[in-house]
Amino acid sequence: MSNDTLPKQHPTYPHKAALAEKLVYADDGVIYINGIHKRDLDVQTEIANIRRSSTTEVSVQFVMLSQIEAIYGQDPSLIAKTANNPQDSQTNRQEYLIRLMRTAAHKGASDIHMVVGGSKTKIQFRIHGELHLENETTTEEGEFMMSALYNSMIDSSSDSDFNRGKRQQGRLRKEFAAKAGVWSARLATTPAESGVAMALRLLYKRRSGRPSTAQLGYLPEQVAILNETKRRGKGICIFSGSTGSGKSTTLECLLSEYSLETGGRRRVLTIEHPVEFPIEGAVQTPIIDRNGADDDGVAAEFASSITHSMRLDPDIMMVGEVRSVGSARAAFAAAMTGHGMYTTLHANDWLTVFDRLRDLGITDSLLYDPTLVRCLVNQSLARTLCPHCRIKFSDHSHQVDDALGARIERFCTPDTVYLRGPGCDKCLGGINGRTVVAEVCSPTRGLMEAYQKSKFAAYDYWKAHGGITKCSHLTRRINEGLIDPAMGELDVCLLDTDELLMA
């Protein structure tokens, strides 16, 4: 239904004001329904009434709220809106939310966003890193759905009741996760200038074979370093990157591989807040958060849990995140006693990890010990092109702005570069997934001595001894036709980044 072919309200049917935001019966014989209300008893009754009164065949089509409003907007005198619309029951809202999560899971979404603002609530799925509009409803109904989700479907929450004026968080209860077809889900809400925003991160139990680090996108040279780190079994391996960069997925794969490779003869123990993915063969322990959303309370529990877990005889430990002085010192203390330690840290690149750890109170004598700091990884996720509808850069270079075109000509092999296509039945708008683009460093004495001179001295030493930057990794994937240069620059870095850092 486009604006050019927009139908009008059926001229003889008396539309009910109370249902104006849920459906409209149009003169083309179609009942257009906002999919959010498909199970609403009033909507079902209205469909039956329309079909009984009609002398022709009537069909049903589910559309966005804005499309219903557009039909009514052609002749608003035929419908009088009312502020006292009957609302769906909480049970109906729960059923809709479960269907929404099931649909998101089927489409491979990582997150569901619900943003209440102005006159509408927008519901979006994040798929392959991009937001796609799934549905929309009224502001009032959006808040009712958020309240139903938070108050009746979430546990381990920061407050007992939904409050649109507070930042809140929680975890989807197991019975609802099972119905929705996900392993779990994390909820976070925040007040927004014109309303409230919610994000629901969907966590999946892997249905098929677990991908290897190479299948995640790591280069063979990088996989060799990660495998060597696993074999050593001691020291700290730190993964850094932005939120949503796939750090937890990589850790899941690495630690599951370790359990399988050792035949279950080595104990893997994790400390997480909350437990995100099931790791085969591991003992996974959640942080017991006694202070709700208080970050200091969570940080204290991380430190206490690390110290206590050393008494549980682990071979390898994984700490979900080093976020405080206490947890950083406890993690290094565990590594110094011979335990292998994997953890994550928020940092822009692998070299910045040293600065972050120093800020967290780790002394230089520990930082510069390559037998203790065994591996540093920084990763991003870049969207990958659909091989069925991608288009050659050499044939469509006019579609690229001059600055990007110059960088492609200078840093890539233009004849092998592909751009995002129009989309087809095998992809979503020209995108078929995401791949890791990363930097992996195994510190040595020479690197640590260079770092003590300066950060850039360490960077130069690392590159001179085979270090592969994210920019180089990205360029390699672009030259393979896997990533669109414009998307790669947006997801990872500009193609001239390495040149900017040259001595």
N, C-alpha and C positions, 0 to 999 in steps of 0.2 A: 504493500500500500504506500504509494508515493504521493507527494503533494499534488502532482498533476492528475492523479486518478482518485483523489480523495472523495469517498462517498459522503452522503449527507445522512442525517438522522431519518429514520423511517417516518414518513409524513403522517401516518395514521395511528402509530403506536404511542400510547401515553407513557413517556419515560418517567421513572421515579427519581426524584431529586436525591433520595438517600443512596441510590446506586450509581450516581453520575460519575464517581471516581473509580468505579469497578467495571462497568460495561456500557456499551451503546449498541442499539439495534439499528443497523443502517439500511438505506434504501436498496443496497445490492443483495439483500437477503442474508447478510452475515451478521452474527452477534460478535462484536469485537470485545474481548475480555482481557483485563489486566491479569496476567498469569498468576500473580500473587494470590488472587482471590478465587481461583478455580474450584476450591473445595468449600467455599463460603455457601452456607445453606440458602441465604437470601439470593445469591447468584444462581444457584441450581434451580430454585423455585422460579426465578424470573425466566430462565431459559425454557423451562417447561411451559410457563404461561405464554411466552412468545410463540412457541411451536404450536400450542393448542389454538391460538388465535389466528395463525397464519394460514393462508390458502395455498401457499407455495412452499417449496423446500427451504429450510433454514439450516445454515451451517454455523460452526463456531470457529473462531480464530483467536489465538492468544497474541496480544500486542503489548507495546509499551503504553504507559499512562499518557505520555505526550501525544500519542496517536489518537487515543480516545478523546483527549481534550481538544485536539485539532478538529475532530468531527463535530463536537458540540460547539466549538468556537465559531463555526460558520453561521449558526443561528442560535445565539445564547438565549434568546427569548423563549425557546421551547423547553428550557430546563432551568429550574431554580435551585441553585446550590443551597445546602443547609449545613450548618456547623454541627448538627446533632446526628450525624450518620451513625447507624448501628455498626459496631466494630466486631471483627471476627473474634471467636473465642480463642483462649490461649492454646487449647488443643489444636485448633486449626492452624495457628501460627507455628506451633511446634512441627506439625506435619509439613507445612510449607518450608520451614527452615531445613528440615531433614531432606526434603526433595531438592532444595537448593544446593545443599552440600553434596548430595549424590550426583547431581548434574555437574557440579564443579569437579568432582573426582573423575567423572567420566570424560570430561574435557581436559583433564590433566592440569587443573589449576593449582597453583601453589598457595593462593590466598583468595579470600572473599572480602571485598571492601563494601561497606555500607556507609554512605555519607548523607547526613540529613542537613539540608540547607535551603533557604529560600522557600519555595513552594513544593519542592519535591525531595524525595529520597532516591538517590541513585545506588544501584547494586551492580558492582563490577567484579569480574574475575580477572586475576592476574595469571596469564598463560604465557609461558616462555618469556617472562619478564615484562610483558606488555599488559596494560589494562584494557579490558573489553567490557562494554556495557551489556549487562545481562537482563536487567529489568529496572523498573522504577515504580515508585508509588508515592503517596502523599507524605508530607512531613510528619503528620500525626501518626499514620500507619507505620512509618519507619521507626519512630520512637517506640511504638507499641511492640514491634518485632524485636528491637534491641532489648527492651525490657523483658519480653518473654524468653529470649535467649539467655540473658544474663541471670535472671531470677530463677528459672526453672530447669536450665540445661547445662549450667556451668558449676563446677566445684573448684576448690582451692582458690577461691576468688579473694580479692583484696577487701571487698565489702560484702555485706549480706544482701543488699538491694542495689539495683541499677540507679545510678545518679548521673544525669546528663552533664552536671557541672563539675564532675571529678574525673581524674584519670583512673581507670580501673583495669583489672586484668584477671584472667582466670583460665580454666582448662575445661574442655568439653567432657561431660561425664561419659563413662565407658559405654553405657547402654545406648546413648544417642550416637556416639561414634560408630558403634557396630551397625546401627540402622542406616547411618549415612555412608557406610562403606569406606571409612577412613580409620587409621589406627588411633589417631588422637587429633586434637586441634587446640591451638593457643589463641586466646582472645585478648585484645587490647582495645580500649576506648579512650577518647580524649575529647574535651570540649573544643569546639571550633567556633570561629567568629560568628557564623550564622547558624550554628546548630551543634551537632556532635558527629564524630567520625569513629568508625569501628573497623578493625581489621581482624580477620579470623585466619590464622596460618594453619593450613591443612597438613597433617603429618601422615604419611602412608607407610604401611608395612609392605615391604617389597614383595610383589606377587610372583615375580619370576627370578631368573638368575641375577645375582648381584654383579653390577658392572665392575670391571677392573679399573685401576687408576688410569690405564691407557684409554679405556673406553670412556672415562669421564672427560678426557681431553688432554691429559698430561703427555708431554713428549717422551720418547724413549730415554733420553738422557736424564730427564727428571724422574721417571719411574725407577731408574737404576739407583738414584740417590735415596728415594723413599724406601725401596726394598732393602738397601744397605742399612738404613736407619732401623728398620724392623729387625733385621738380623742381629744387630748389635744389642738391642733389647735394653739399653741403658741410656741415661741422659734424657734431655728434654727436647721434644719436637713441638714447635709452636706454629700454629696456623693463624694467619692474619688475613683481613679482608673486611669489606663492608658487610652490613647486615644483609642476608639473602644471597651471599656470594658462594654458597655451597660448601662451607667449611664443615658443617656437621655431616653432610653426605659423604665427603671425602674421608672423614674420621671413621664413619661407620664402615666404609669399605675396607680401609686399612686394618682396623682392629678385627673385623670379621675374618679377613684374610689371615691375620696372625693366629687367631684361634684355630682356623682350619689347618694351617700349615704346621702348627705344633700339635695337632691331633688332640686338642683339649688338655694337653699336659702342662699348660701354662695358664695361670689365672689372670684374666682381664677384669678389672674393676673400674666402674665409672662413677663419677659424682656429677650430677646434672641438675639443672633448674629450669624446667622440669626435664624428665627423661623424654627425649625426642624420638629417636629411632631405636627399634630393637636391634641389638648387636649380638650376632650369633656367638654363643659360648661365654658371654660376659655376664658378670653380676652387676646390674645397673641399679644405682641407688639415687633416689631423689633427695634434693635439699629439703629439710623440714623447716619451712619458713614460718617462724613464730612471730614475725613482725609485719605480716601483710606485704604491702608494696614498698616497705622501707628498704632502700638499697643498702644501707649500713647493716641492717639485720641480715640480709641475704649474704653480704660479703663476709660477715662474721661466721655464718653457718658454713660457707665454703671453706674457710680456713680451718674451722673445727673439724669438719668432715674429712679433710685431707689428712690432718694429723691422726684422727681416729682410724682412718682406713689403712694406715701403714701397719696397724696391729692385726689386720685381717689377712696378712700374708699374700698380697698381690705380687705378680711379676710385672704387669703393666697396669698403669693407672691412666685414666682419662678424666681430666677436669674440664667441665663444660666451658668455663671461662675464668681466666685470671682477671679479677676486677678490683683487687684491693691490695694494700701492703701485706695484710695477713695472709691472703691466699697465695700471693706471689712468693712470699718467704716460705710458706708451707710446701709449695710445689717444688721449690729448689731444695728444700730440706729432704723431701722424699727422693728426689733424684740423686742427692749426695749419699743416700743410704743404699744405693744400688737398684732402685726401682726405675723402670722405664716410665716416662711421663709424657703424655700427649695433652695439649691444651690449645685454647684459642685466645686471641687478643685482638682488640681493635687497633689497627695501624694501617697507614697508607701504603707502605711497602715493607719488604723484609728488613731493611736497614733501620727503619724507624722503630722496630721492635726493641732494639737496644735502648733507645731513648725512653720508650714507655716503661721498660723494666727498671731503668734507673729511677724514673719518677716514682715507681712503686717500691723503692727502697732496696733493690738488689745491688750489692756492692760490685765494684769493678772487678775485683778478684774472682768473683763468680761469673760475671758477664763474659769475661774474656777467656774463660776456660773451655776450649773446644771439646774436651772430654765430657763436659757437663751440658753445654748447649750444642746438641748434636745436629739439629736440622731446623731451618727457618723457611717457612713457606708463606707466600702471599698470593692469593688467587682472586680472580673475578670470573663472572659468567658472561659469555657473549652469545647473542642469538645466532643461530645457524640457518643457512638458506635451504629452502626446499629444492632438491636437485631436479625436480620435474618442471618447475616454472621459473627458475632463476634466469636472468638474462645477462649476456656478455657485456662487459664494460666497453670493449672496443667497438661494439655496435650501438651503444647507448651512452657514450661519454658526455653527450650534450645534456643529459639529465642530471649531471653532477656539477656542483658549483665550481668555479674556477680554482679556488684555493685547495679544495679537496682533490680536484683533478690533478693539480700540480704535484701534490704529495703522492698520489697514486703513481704518477709517471716517474717520480724520483725514487720512491722507496719500495715499490712493488714491481712485479712483472705484469704489465697491463694486459698482455694477451691471455693470461690465465685468470684474471680477476672477473668475478661475477657480481651483479647487483641484485637487489631484492626484486622478485617478479610480482605479477599481479595477484597471485594466489590461485590455488586450484583445489580439486577435491581431495588432495593428499596432504594438505597443509592448512595453516591458519594465516591467511594474508601474506603468503610467501615465506613464512617461518615454520620450521619443523622441529625446533628444539633449542637447547643451549649447550655450550661446551666450555670447559674450564680453560682459562688463559692464566698462566701462573709464572712465578719466579720461585725457584727452589735452590736453597743454599745449604751446603754442608760445611760449617765453619772449620777452618784449619788454624794452626798457629800463625802462619803467614797472614791470613786474613785478619785475625784478631790484632796482630801487631800493626797492620795497616790501619785498622779502625782506630787504634789509640792515637794515630796521627791526625786523622780526620775521617768523616763519614765518606767523603768523595774518594779518599785514598783507598778505603775498603771497597768501594764500588768499582774503581778502576782495577784493583787487584782481582776481584771476583770475575769481572768480564775477561780479563787477560788470561784467567785460568779456566775458561770454558763456561762462565755463567751466562745463562740465557734470560734476558729481560722479558717482561711482559710485552713490551713493544715488539721485540723480535719474535716472540711466540705468536702474537697477533698477526704480524706481517706474514709469517709462514702459513697460517691458516687462511689468510686472505688470498695468498698466491695459489693455494690449493682449491680455491673457489668455494670454500666452506662458509666464509663470513663476508657480508657486504661491508666495504670499507667505512661507509658512513655510520652503520650500526656499530662496527667494531670501535670506531673512535668514540662513540657515545657510551658504549658499554665498558670500555677498557681505558684507552688513552689515544692521543693524537699520534699519527704515524711518524712525526718528527721528534718524539719525546727523547729517544736515545741521543739524537744529535744535540739536543739542548743540554744534555748532561756530559757531553764530551769535554775533555780537558782542553 
